[in-house]
Amino acid sequence: MIYLFIFSSIYELNGVKDALIEARAGSGIASVNNGLLNPAGITYLNRTIGFTHQIYYDFIQRGNIFYSYKAGSFSFSFPLQYLYTEMEKTGPNNEKLGRFSYLFLAPGICVASHIKSINMGLGINPFIRTSSGNASFGIVLNAGLIYSTPIDSLLLGLSANNIGYEIKPFLEERSIPDIYATLGVKYSGIEKFVFFLDFETGIENITFHTGGEYHFSFIYFVMGYQTGMESLKEEGPLDPLSGFSFGLGTKKIKNLRINYAVTPSLILGTQHTVSIFFELWKKDSL
């Protein structure tokens, strides 16, 4: 199962989100982001450096760093995603054959602009992965938009992700990208509360992601839930916390923001995510 999980997710380049999005169970296609969730979301950032690291089910380290800035009517983001793990090789009779490492790197560029009430963005992410002397590389495209509706405080988001091609296969056959589209809403019309709801459809399934934030002083209390986690469970009862996420976020404190998320899982272990964002502009220029 571990091999299948890693090697089937090579096109999941936007899988590493910031901690606030992770705490909302992946919802937020209509919100600000570093371009990995929806490239149109970078229009809300300017001269921002961000770092996200995730301890993914105890044995996988993954994350991203990015820099964004605006030039005229265009916004740019330069993300670099990474994933690293070491695992034990086993033979047909469960005999140990030593350890092997797996490294995944994906630099990219996102470009976005806006026309009246619509923000549009495109992300290009070449990738390379290596393991046990083998290597592969390819490219993936993400595209999206965010629409400010006539209804006050209501945003709509739409994205198409993982439109990719493996130029040099890792194995003899090329991996099939997990192409999917997401439609989502964000509503912030209730004081101190923000709500998110995303509908994600892939080749084989549809999942729902919903989350909410309660803003208290300079802290966000965040919670989310997503469907589809039962598909990862092979046998036995489903963990009652499966699908839920929780987290905390901070508003900007001297141009610095820190977010944290925890996603409990009975299958492979609890997932922790930390994000740090630093805005380079001076306070008096805002």
Beta strands, then each sheet from edge to edge (+ up, - down):
strand 1: 48-56
strand 2: 60-71
strand 3: 74-90
strand 4: 96-107
strand 5: 109-115
strand 6: 118-131
strand 7: 134-148
strand 8: 154-168
strand 9: 180-190
strand 10: 193-201
strand 11: 206-216
strand 12: 219-226
strand 13: 244-250
strand 14: 256-263
strand 15: 271-279
sheet 1: 1+ 2- 3+ 4- 6+ 5-
sheet 2: 1+ 15- 14+ 13- 12+ 11- 10+ 9- 8+ 7-
end
